[in-house]
């Protein structure tokens, strides 16, 4: 089991390391909130559901109103609890229906990196970039490396880079990833401003 540094809370990181659906859910939640809040989310959800691991079938079949309430309970699991609760249930439904409730089958059944990218990209809430980051996370932290995985991960698959959650192993690498994201946002904002001028 890999040692993760994503939630920066030991029990939450251990859940991510041993529960494939928790890891997928953390990746899903990683938008518009600090990454540690996103990756501690699956642990908070498991706590509130009173379970040791997140079962995609049980999550998919949970009453949607109650599930949204669980997400919104202070402290909320996400900045947008209603929409992210719905997305989490849609992700769970896809895993339940397409992979018999086995989240790890998303990657263990992939023929190669391109196939893995296709499988991840088809999941609700996973676009191209999120799929690439997740491929890099699997390859770098979990040693799940189907043929062509680095290419399928794009720039996120590069060795000794600090672009995403896939590159976080300690406080120093976390700081470097944050700096990279800040710089990327600043460049995008400058480009958008220049385009309007």
N, C-alpha and C positions, 0 to 999 in steps of 0.2 A: 504494500500500500504506500503510495507516494506521500511525502510530507508536503502539505500545501500551505500557502501563505496568502490566501485570497480573502477570506472572511476576517482574518487576524483575530480569530477567537478559536481556541484549540478544538473545542467540541464541534463547532460549526465546520471548521476545515476538515476534521476527521469524517464528518458526515459526507462532505463533498467527495472525499477520497474513496469512500466505500460504497456510496449510493449513486449509481449512474444517473438516475432520474433527478436527484438533488443537484448534481453537477449541471445537467441540461437546464434545470430550472434557474439556477444561479446565473447561467449565461443568458437566459431569456430576460431575467430581471435587470441585467447590466445595461441599463440605458437611462439617462437623465437623472441618475443618482450616483453617489460615490460608489466605487466598485466594491468596497468592503461591505457596504450596506446591501448591495445586490447579492453578494455571495453568502452573507449571513442569513438572507431571506429564507432559503430552504430549511435552515435549522429552526428559525422562529416558527415557520409554518408547521414543521414536524412537532415542535413543542406544543403549539396550540391545538393540533389535532390529536395529541397524546400518543404519538407513534415513534418508533425507533428509526424508521426509514420511510421515504415517500413512495407509496405504491401508486403507479400511474392509473390503474383501474379504479382504485378507491378515490383518488383525486378527481378523476373524470366524472365519477358518479355522485360526488358530493353535491348536496343541494347548492345551486349557484348563489342564492341569496345569502345563505349561511357562510359560504366560502368567501364571498365579497366582504361580509362582516368580519370574518377572521383576518382578512388582509388589512382591513381598515382599523382594527382595534389598535389603540395607541400603545406603544409606538407602531405606526403603520409599517407594514412590510415593504411598501413602495410608495413613492411620492404620488403615484396615480393608482391607488389601491383597487378601484373598481375595474378599470380596464386591464390591469395586470393580473388580477384574479381571473378574469375571463380568459386572458391569453394563456395563463398557466393551465386552466382546465382544457383549453383547446389543444395545447401541447400534450397534455396527459391523454386526451382522447385519441390523438394521432398515434402515440406510442402504444396505447392499449389496442387499438384497432389494427395498426399496420405491423406491429412488432410483438404481438401477443403480450403486451405489458412489460416486455424486457427492454428497457432503455439501452442497455449495453449492446443489444443486437443491431442498433443503428450503425455502430462502428465495427462490431465483430463480424458482421455479415457483408461488409463492404469489400468489393473485389480489388479496389485500388483507390488512390487518392481522389481521382475524379468522381468515382462512384460514391465515395464518402461525402464529397462536396455536394453531390446531387441529393443524397439522402438527407443531409442536414438542411440544405436549402429548401427542401420540400416541407420541413417541419414548420408549423405555425410560429410566427415571430422570429424566424431565422432567415435573414436575407443573406446575400453573398458575403458581405464583410463579417457578419457574426459567424457564419459557417467557416470562413477562413480562420478566424481567431480560434474557434473551437477545435479545428483540425490541428492548429499549432499547439494548443493546450494539451490535446491528447498525445501528440508526438513528443513534445518537450517534457511534460510532467508525468505522463503515464506510460511512455514508451510504446504507444500504440501507433505503429508506423507502417501502414499499408504502402505498397509501391507507389511512388510519386506523391507522397504526402506533403513534402516541402513545397513542391510546385503548386499543389492544390491549395496550400495555405497562403500562397502569394508572398508578399513582403513579410507577413507575420511568421513565416516558417524559417526566416533567415537565422543563422546561428549568431549568438552574441549580440542580439538586438534587444532593444527595450521599447517595444511598440505596444504591447498588450498584456493582458492577464497571463498569457502563456509564458511570459518572461519574468514573472515575479517569484522570487525564491527567498527574499529577505527584505529588510527595511530599505537597504540601499537600492536594490533593483526596483522596488515599489516607487521610490523617489524619482528614479530615472524614467520609469514608465509615465508617471504623472507629468514630468517635465516635457516628455515627448508629446503627450496628449495636449498639453497647454500650448506648446509651440504649433502643433497642427491646427488647433482651433484658431489661434491668432493669424496664421497664414490664410486659413479659409475665410476669416472675417475680412482680412485685408483684400483678398481677391474679390470678395463680394462687393466691397466698398468701391474698389477700382472699376468693377463692371458697371456700377451704377453711375459713375462719374461721366 
